[in-house]
Amino acid sequence: MCFGTIEDANQFYQNYAKRVGFVTKIRFTRRVGKDKVPKNQMITCNREGKRKSRVSPIEKTNPRTNYNCPARISIRLNKEGLWIILKVCLDHSHPCDPEMAKLLTHNREMTMHMCRVIERNDEAGVRPSKTYQVLVGEAGGFSKINLMEKDVRNYLSRKVRNVTEEMDARKMLKYFTRMKDMNFDFYFDVELDQNKRLKTIFWADARSRAAYEYFGDVASFDTTYKTNRYDMPFGSFVGVNHHGNSVLLGCSLLTKENSGSFTWLFNAWLTCMHGKAPKGIITDQCLGIRAGIENMMPETRHRLCIWHITKKIPEKFKRHKRYEELQSDLNNIVWESISEDDFQNQWKDFLIEYGLEDNKWLSEKQFQGAYTNAKFKEVQKQFRKKANCILHLMKAVSTSKVYSILEDVSTSKERVYEVNYNAETKDITCMCQMFESRGILCRHSLVVLGHERVREIPRRYILDCWSKLVKQRHSDIKSSHDPSLLNPKTERFDDLCSHSNSVAQFASQTKETSDILHRYLDMAMAECQNHVANSSSNANELDN
């Protein structure tokens, strides 16, 4: 037998060893000339020879025995530039087991398809154990796969996750630079520490910047999420569009959650948005965030997120002997209070009722600023609720009037609201403060406007950000995405898989079409192998 390259000869013997049930090793390679060109090589069974160890086999936790196995082949480069087999010994001094041999380290292999499955599952958050089960299922069982679960974990550690923080930071900055080159409106800023290491980074693409022009009146800033590798908090700026859906207004990564980092971040955000601060911002109770807002956005109304507050109730009061009753009353106070005084009075009674006057968590007045409901409510809902409201004129001075609105909140509960209206200026305010908090007129105000025969809602009470006529320049801007960063071979593999999957799906409809596809696949494989062999031969001729 002869082979075009030394690698081909090695691969042939390895394939043979796998079928028989042993593992090969290169015993020696003789090289000649200044370029150290290989001329001879001996490939043996890995149990060839005798090895003496200073440690007694009895004391070893995992002793390895060499059997002085004679199995081997010797190959030599001839004058024609081909590798020929000189000597062969097929006998072994030990049992060979093909089923066990395929799980030995040297014989375990990972195809490109397996690699892509592992990478994609890892990106989707699938555990390595589950990914291994998927691969086993695809192969048709454990006996059909030359892979172990630890190989999946090793691949992730070695190929996918084996990058340093500095390398990731550099890659991220290169990515942002490419985005900036693709679209000049892509914005990013970086804060470095004294050692020139990444400290804080902010970025926003052109679409987010355009969206801020229309929906930046009120924003939510949240650092609940953390990246899974470096435990860096991910900060997101989010607004609400005219459909009541969330819209992204900027992103950040922070190494520290202190006032200095947040001050830098809010400054970068405002610079990105041309110095226009939001009218209101909703955050959690982080003191560092509060300090950053006070430093960079002193005129912005800062409110605490009710979700972040109420989610801590079970944690703080689960062991209270009247927990269920406490939770119900607390929800009523938070959501049903109609004024600050009403809230304060109910709050004092609540603390006394449940013996919580000295509770530290309930003492930073956290709930006073938590009236804002982040969910957009349709105006039509307010019109429907007008039917539950009864109007009564309390006082009238010139063009100013004060109305009392009695509302049936439930079958056994009524509530009274005061609405102030000026017939000359068309100004209207309700003590429920729905317009101030949610940006739409409440049912109480709509009842008064209807009674006053106002045919058209004053324009100032229809915010542009809720209007369906708003210019949606941001929606015409594509989100910033990088072109594929896969290497060419992986790209070609993914493209071939996509193409072959569609062909296979069609051909699998009948046995006849399946046989046709199998036949052409075999022909295509043979043609590809011939092409590779010819290319290798031509390359060798050029080298010679």
Salt bridges, closest charged atoms under 4 A:
GLU48 OE1 - LYS25 NZ 3.36
GLU48 OE2 - ARG27 NE 3.03
GLU99 OE1 - LYS102 NZ 3.48
GLU109 OE1 - LYS18 NZ 3.62
GLU119 OE1 - ARG116 NH1 2.55
ASP122 OD1 - ARG161 NH2 2.36
GLU138 OE1 - HIS113 NE2 2.79
GLU149 OE2 - ARG153 NH2 2.78
ASP151 OD2 - ARG108 NE 2.62
GLU165 OE1 - ARG197 NH2 3.90
GLU166 OE2 - ARG197 NH1 2.42
ASP168 OD2 - ARG229 NH1 2.97
GLU191 OE2 - LYS199 NZ 3.81
GLU213 OE2 - ARG473 NH2 2.60
ASP222 OD1 - HIS308 NE2 3.45
GLU257 OE1 - LYS226 NZ 3.72
GLU325 OE2 - ARG322 NH2 2.95
GLU336 OE1 - ARG415 NH1 3.27
GLU353 OE2 - ARG322 NH2 2.92
GLU407 OE2 - ARG443 NE 2.58
GLU407 OE1 - HIS444 NE2 2.90
ASP427 OD1 - ARG460 NH2 2.65
GLU452 OE2 - LYS401 NZ 3.14
ASP464 OD1 - ARG459 NH2 2.93
ASP482 OD2 - ARG178 NH2 2.58
ASP494 OD2 - ARG116 NH2 2.66
ASP494 OD1 - ARG120 NH2 3.09
ASP515 OD2 - LYS511 NZ 2.97
